[in-house]
Amino acid sequence: MEDFDFLEKDAYYFDSACQTLRPKPVINALNDYYLNYNSCGERVKYAWGKKVDEKVEETRESILDLLKLKSRHYFVSFTLNTTYGINLLLNQLDLPIEKVITSDIEHNSVFLPTITYSQKHNIERVILQREDDGTLPIKNYNFNKSLVVVNAMSNIDGRLLTNIKEIVKQVKKQGGFIIIDAAQAMGSNYELLQKIPADAIVSSAHKMYGASLGIMVINKDLMKYYKPSFIGGGTVSEVKNDSFSTLDGDHLHSVLEPGLQGWGEIIALNEAIKWLKKHKKQSKTLEYGKEIFDFLKEQKDVTVINNNASSVISFYHHNLDAHLIAEALSNEGIMVRSGYFCCHYYLKETKKLPHLVRISIGLHNTRKDIDKLKEILERIFN
């Protein structure tokens, strides 16, 4: 693809579940900021700063538009990544709850903060089992006075939380709160998240073809439970001897953005969203994913973790160590991930699985990439 023609000829990248490659329009937008108007935003009266403010606001609007959410109900704040965003929220929300609920296939960015949250507040923590199709069984569950934190798409096998609308509706109806980890879903299945009235949706720009950046989309009503503990410049309207007042109204997003922000990265994200919306229409990631899934299912001594084909596929070989397979692939210019992918509880503790190899396909991948991957894997297996 032309937007990735800067890649080396024999480089085959299959780790988009970690971070996607950045197309040239995104890189150009970032370079444009640093070369032509590299300045602070917020409370700046000179021309460069005003341009930063204008473009950052465009990015906030683009995110809400992508999710089909209204600015009268939601605002967008930026942070380091999804992990940081979830921790930032959990450590500053004083919610009227008696339990925190998560699922068994969560990334450590969800699984671990829900442990520390339950311990800090001395409340019950519940782990619900996701079905093989990705759904979360909720029919006979009461979410009253509960906080639910779950992913919309697994980074292990790409399974989707297909009943997300029903979950959010039931949680809210029964008096609970819900935070969605959308890190994996935003770059490949953002349609699943559209018009979802969650309390917060947290994701990462670097998994949706943007620069390294965290995104928090937050329901304004949630902020009535906000108790600041991570705070600093740019978050306050008044400061007294031993007290302060945080910003509100049109500047509510600033409360969760203490200190200097990654203005260039935020601006480049808007280009990433434009690029993603355009190129996703011609995406072959699922087609390629099914081809790799079917190929692996046919291989001797290979167990595929996925129940269904996806753009994210994990497997192990009964006689070959996953890390050695990854290294052998690397020697041929092929980049995959090996290990437990920050899902130790589900893969190691619950399923008792060995280290896995993960292949994750992005919009940059081509027919040549898929053929090369299959060729080298077949050589390694045989």
C-alpha positions as a printed Julia matrix, in Angstrom:
382×3 Matrix{Float64}:
   0.0     0.0    0.0
   1.3     3.43  -0.99
   0.82    4.92   2.48
   3.31    2.37   3.85
   5.86    2.4    1.02
   8.51    3.55   3.5
   8.67    0.0    4.89
  11.64   -2.16   4.04
  10.98   -4.52   1.14
  11.35   -7.66   3.24
   9.57   -6.45   6.39
   6.35   -8.3    7.25
   4.59   -6.81  10.27
   1.96   -8.94  12.05
   1.73   -7.28  15.46
  -1.08   -4.76  14.91
  -2.8    -5.92  18.12
   0.12   -4.31  19.97
   0.31   -1.23  17.81
  -0.64   -0.53  14.23
   1.79    0.96  11.74
   1.29    4.65  11.0
   0.38    5.59   7.43
   2.1     8.55   5.8
  -0.79   11.03   6.28
  -0.5    10.52  10.05
   3.27   10.88  10.03
   2.95   13.98   7.84
   0.47   15.58  10.24
   2.81   14.95  13.17
   5.78   16.35  11.26
   3.73   19.37  10.2
   3.04   20.22  13.84
   6.67   19.91  14.91
   8.02   21.78  11.89
   5.47   24.57  11.45
   3.52   25.39  14.64
   5.17   23.54  17.51
   3.57   25.25  20.51
   1.36   24.77  23.54
  -2.4    24.72  23.33
  -5.0    25.87  25.9
  -4.94   29.43  27.26
  -2.57   30.62  24.5
  -3.25   33.87  22.63
  -0.66   33.69  19.84
  -1.36   32.29  16.36
   0.45   28.97  16.68
  -1.33   28.16  19.94
  -4.71   29.09  18.5
  -4.06   26.74  15.58
  -3.2    23.95  18.03
  -6.46   24.55  19.94
  -8.47   24.49  16.72
  -6.96   21.24  15.49
  -7.15   19.53  18.89
 -10.84   20.41  19.1
 -11.33   18.92  15.63
  -9.84   15.66  16.91
 -12.18   15.59  19.91
 -15.13   16.11  17.58
 -13.88   13.39  15.2
 -13.76   10.84  18.01
 -17.31   11.57  19.1
 -18.42   11.47  15.47
 -16.71    8.09  14.96
 -18.63    6.71  17.95
 -21.83    8.59  17.05
 -22.01   10.19  20.49
 -23.21   13.72  21.27
 -21.02   16.39  22.86
 -23.88   17.47  25.12
 -23.55   14.11  26.9
 -19.89   13.15  26.37
 -16.46   14.74  26.36
 -13.05   13.51  25.22
  -9.84   13.65  27.26
  -6.39   12.42  26.25
  -3.8    10.52  28.24
  -0.85    8.14  27.72
  -2.65    4.93  26.73
  -5.64    2.73  27.62
  -3.95    1.29  30.71
  -3.23    4.75  32.07
  -6.73    5.96  31.22
  -8.46    3.14  33.07
  -6.22    3.63  36.11
  -6.77    7.39  35.96
 -10.53    6.89  36.14
 -10.62    4.13  38.75
  -8.32    6.05  41.08
 -10.39    9.24  40.9
 -13.98    8.0   40.9
 -15.77    7.66  44.23
 -18.66    5.53  43.02
 -21.6     4.34  45.17
 -20.93    0.67  44.47
 -20.55   -2.57  46.4
 -18.76   -4.71  43.81
 -16.55   -4.47  40.73
 -17.12   -6.89  37.86
 -14.83   -7.93  35.02
 -14.38  -10.95  32.75
 -11.89  -13.79  32.47
 -10.35  -12.75  29.12
  -9.29   -9.25  30.1
  -5.93   -7.67  29.37
  -3.94   -6.81  32.5
  -4.85   -3.16  31.88
  -8.33   -4.12  33.12
  -7.71   -7.23  35.18
  -5.1    -5.71  37.51
  -6.76   -2.29  38.16
 -10.0    -4.06  39.11
  -8.01   -6.07  41.67
  -6.44   -2.96  43.21
  -9.76   -1.07  43.07
 -11.6    -3.81  44.98
  -8.8    -4.01  47.54
  -8.62   -0.24  48.0
 -12.37    0.09  48.55
 -12.77   -3.25  50.34
 -15.53   -4.42  48.0
 -16.31   -7.68  46.24
 -14.71   -8.44  42.88
 -16.47  -10.78  40.45
 -14.98  -12.46  37.36
 -17.58  -13.47  34.8
 -16.74  -16.02  32.11
 -17.07  -14.89  28.51
 -18.65  -17.28  26.06
 -16.68  -18.7   23.14
 -18.44  -16.23  20.84
 -17.31  -13.31  23.01
 -20.64  -12.54  24.64
 -20.96  -11.97  28.38
 -23.83  -13.94  29.98
 -25.97  -11.43  31.86
 -29.54  -12.75  31.74
 -29.78  -13.69  35.4
 -27.33  -11.13  36.77
 -28.13   -8.0   38.78
 -25.72   -5.11  38.29
 -27.17   -2.86  40.98
 -24.41   -0.9   42.78
 -21.78   -2.5   40.54
 -18.95   -1.23  38.34
 -18.37   -3.3   35.21
 -15.04   -3.02  33.37
 -14.7    -5.22  30.27
 -13.12   -5.21  26.82
 -15.06   -4.9   23.58
 -12.56   -7.07  21.7
 -10.04   -9.61  22.97
  -6.36   -9.14  22.2
  -5.92  -12.92  22.37
  -8.26  -14.13  19.66
 -10.24  -11.1   18.52
 -13.57  -12.29  19.92
 -16.06   -9.43  20.17
 -18.43   -8.41  22.94
 -21.33   -8.76  20.54
 -24.0    -8.24  23.21
 -22.43   -4.96  24.34
 -25.64   -2.98  23.77
 -27.67   -5.33  25.94
 -24.99   -5.3   28.65
 -24.77   -1.5   28.83
 -28.55   -1.18  28.81
 -28.98   -3.7   31.64
 -26.14   -2.27  33.74
 -27.51    1.27  33.49
 -31.13    0.17  34.06
 -30.17   -1.71  37.22
 -28.19    1.16  38.71
 -24.63    0.17  37.82
 -21.71    1.78  35.99
 -19.75    0.46  33.02
 -16.34    1.28  31.54
 -15.42   -0.25  28.18
 -11.84   -1.12  27.23
 -11.99   -0.39  23.5
  -8.25   -0.61  22.8
  -8.53   -3.49  20.32
 -11.95   -2.65  18.92
 -11.4     0.98  17.89
  -8.96    0.15  15.11
 -10.9    -2.69  13.53
 -14.47   -2.79  14.85
 -15.4     0.74  15.93
 -18.93    0.17  14.55
 -19.54   -2.14  17.51
 -19.07    0.83  19.85
 -21.26    3.32  18.05
 -24.13    4.84  20.06
 -23.13    2.79  23.11
 -24.15    4.87  26.18
 -21.38    3.57  28.45
 -20.09    5.68  31.33
 -16.65    5.68  29.73
 -14.96    4.22  26.65
 -11.17    4.07  26.86
  -8.87    3.31  23.94
  -5.47    3.9   22.37
  -4.63    5.87  19.23
  -1.62    3.65  18.54
  -3.95    0.71  17.9
  -5.97    2.7   15.35
  -3.14    3.96  13.1
  -2.39    7.03  15.19
   0.6     8.05  17.3
   1.08    6.82  20.89
  -1.83    8.29  22.81
  -4.68    7.31  25.14
  -8.3     8.35  24.56
 -11.02    8.65  27.2
 -14.61    9.24  26.08
 -16.57   10.04  29.22
 -20.21   10.6   30.06
 -20.47   14.0   31.74
 -22.78   12.57  34.42
 -19.92   10.35  35.62
 -17.94   13.39  36.73
 -20.25   14.02  39.69
 -18.31   11.17  41.32
 -14.9    12.6   40.43
 -12.53   13.12  43.38
  -9.23   14.54  42.08
  -6.02   12.89  43.2
  -3.87   13.27  40.07
  -3.94   16.96  39.34
  -1.82   19.93  38.28
  -1.47   22.7   35.74
  -4.34   23.25  33.33
  -7.0    21.56  35.48
  -8.14   24.36  37.79
 -10.06   27.65  37.68
  -9.3    28.83  41.23
  -6.51   28.12  43.73
  -6.69   29.18  47.39
  -4.31   28.63  50.29
  -5.48   25.08  50.9
  -8.16   24.43  48.29
  -8.87   24.65  44.58
 -11.72   24.5   42.06
 -11.47   22.35  38.93
 -12.58   23.46  35.49
 -16.02   22.61  34.17
 -18.34   23.42  31.27
 -16.55   23.5   27.93
 -13.25   22.82  29.7
 -14.35   19.69  31.56
 -11.93   17.59  29.49
  -9.0    19.51  31.04
  -9.69   18.06  34.49
  -8.36   14.71  33.27
  -5.49   16.26  31.32
  -3.07   17.61  33.94
   0.1    19.16  32.55
   1.32   19.56  28.99
  -0.4    17.32  26.44
   0.94   15.56  23.35
  -0.5    18.17  21.01
   1.11   16.79  17.87
  -0.05   13.25  18.63
  -3.6    14.47  19.27
  -3.65   16.42  16.0
  -2.25   13.43  14.08
  -5.03   11.24  15.5
  -7.58   13.2   13.5
  -5.73   12.2   10.33
  -5.63    8.59  11.55
  -9.42    8.59  11.98
  -9.93    9.98   8.48
  -7.54    7.39   7.07
  -9.15    4.54   9.03
 -12.68    5.39   7.91
 -11.57    5.57   4.28
  -9.47    2.39   4.13
 -11.56    0.17   6.36
 -14.13    0.04   3.57
 -11.64   -1.94   1.47
 -10.26   -3.93   4.37
  -9.12   -7.5    3.76
  -8.07   -8.16   7.35
 -10.9   -10.61   8.04
 -10.37  -12.35   4.7
  -6.67  -12.73   5.43
  -7.44  -13.73   9.0
  -9.69  -16.56   7.85
  -7.02  -17.74   5.43
  -4.4   -17.9    8.19
  -6.92  -19.48  10.59
  -7.77  -22.23   8.08
  -4.09  -22.75   7.26
  -3.13  -23.2   10.93
  -6.05  -25.56  11.6
  -4.67  -27.87   8.91
  -1.16  -28.04  10.39
   0.0   -31.09  12.3
   0.74  -30.58  16.03
  -0.7   -27.05  16.01
  -3.53  -25.94  18.3
  -5.34  -22.73  17.41
  -6.82  -20.89  20.41
  -9.47  -19.12  18.35
 -12.89  -20.68  18.04
 -13.5   -18.53  14.99
 -11.46  -16.72  12.38
 -10.42  -13.18  13.23
  -7.8   -10.57  12.42
  -6.14  -11.71  15.68
  -5.1   -15.37  15.81
  -3.19  -17.2   18.55
  -1.76  -20.71  18.46
   0.87  -23.02  19.91
   2.86  -25.91  18.52
   2.99  -29.08  20.59
   6.72  -29.59  20.02
   8.1   -26.12  19.3
   8.46  -23.27  21.81
   6.45  -20.17  20.86
   9.4   -17.83  21.4
  11.58  -19.96  19.12
   8.9   -19.85  16.43
   8.75  -16.05  16.77
  12.54  -15.82  16.48
  12.59  -18.11  13.44
   9.95  -15.92  11.79
  11.93  -12.81  12.71
  14.96  -14.22  10.92
  12.84  -14.09   7.76
  11.65  -10.53   8.4
   8.28  -11.61   9.83
   7.2    -9.9   13.07
   4.73  -11.67  15.38
   4.19  -11.65  19.14
   4.9   -14.58  21.48
   4.01  -15.1   25.15
   0.83  -14.47  27.14
   0.04  -10.99  25.74
  -0.7    -9.52  29.2
  -3.51  -12.06  29.69
  -1.79  -14.23  32.27
  -4.91  -15.07  34.26
  -6.89  -16.45  31.35
  -4.12  -18.15  29.4
  -1.75  -19.35  32.11
  -3.79  -19.6   35.31
  -7.16  -20.7   33.91
  -6.38  -22.51  30.66
  -2.91  -23.8   31.71
  -1.59  -23.07  28.24
   2.04  -22.77  27.16
   3.31  -19.55  25.6
   1.47  -18.73  22.39
   2.31  -17.18  19.04
  -0.03  -14.35  18.03
  -0.58  -13.17  14.46
  -2.5    -9.91  14.2
  -3.34   -8.46  10.81
  -3.61   -4.77   9.97
  -4.8    -2.67   7.07
  -1.23   -2.42   5.79
  -0.91   -6.18   5.19
  -0.93   -7.42   1.61
  -1.32  -10.68  -0.29
   2.48  -10.9   -0.43
   2.64  -10.72   3.38
   0.14  -13.54   3.84
   1.85  -15.81   1.31
   5.24  -15.2    2.92
   3.9   -15.93   6.4
   2.34  -19.21   5.32
   5.47  -20.22   3.43
   7.8   -19.69   6.39
   5.43  -21.2    8.96
   5.1   -24.33   6.85
   8.87  -24.55   6.65
   9.22  -24.16  10.43
   6.52  -26.74  11.21
   7.98  -29.31   8.85
